[in-house]
Amino acid sequence: MRTEVLGSPLTRRTPRTVVTPGLLRRQLATIRQTGVAYEYEESRVGLACVASPVLGDDGAVVAAVSVAGPTTRFDPRTHAASVHAAATGIALTLIRRANLMGG
């Protein structure tokens, strides 16, 4: 999927939208290292978001947890640890369930 996204023109939605493949690659590398992604008015002016991937037992992303709010009163950095913890908890629950069901 990464190849498809980075191989196609990236659509600018706001002045802050990341449309440079190199920058997006660097951001994705940081997200893989930290387990947290931030978005500041990239999809919509006035909106900020923090997200964390839910990983399967093979390390593949199966879902994500995110929290968003208006930039006037929401700082995604203050919610990063909670969002990451929620994503990790969901991942562990899914893995346990799969193991209990023999999958």
Stockholm file with secondary structure:
# STOCKHOLM 1.0

chainA/1-103         MRTEVLGSPLTRRTPRTVVTPGLLRRQLATIRQTGVAYEYEESRVGLACVASPVLGDDGAVVAAVSVAGPTTRFDPRTHAASVHAAATGIALTLIRRANLMGG
#=GR chainA/1-103 SS CHHHHHHSCCCCCSTTCCCCHHHHHHHHHHHHHHSCEEEESSSSTTEEEEEEEEECTTSCEEEEEEEEEETTTCCGGGGHHHHHHHHHHHHHHHHHHHHHTTC
#=GC SS_cons         CHHHHHHSCCCCCSTTCCCCHHHHHHHHHHHHHHSCEEEESSSSTTEEEEEEEEECTTSCEEEEEEEEEETTTCCGGGGHHHHHHHHHHHHHHHHHHHHHTTC
//
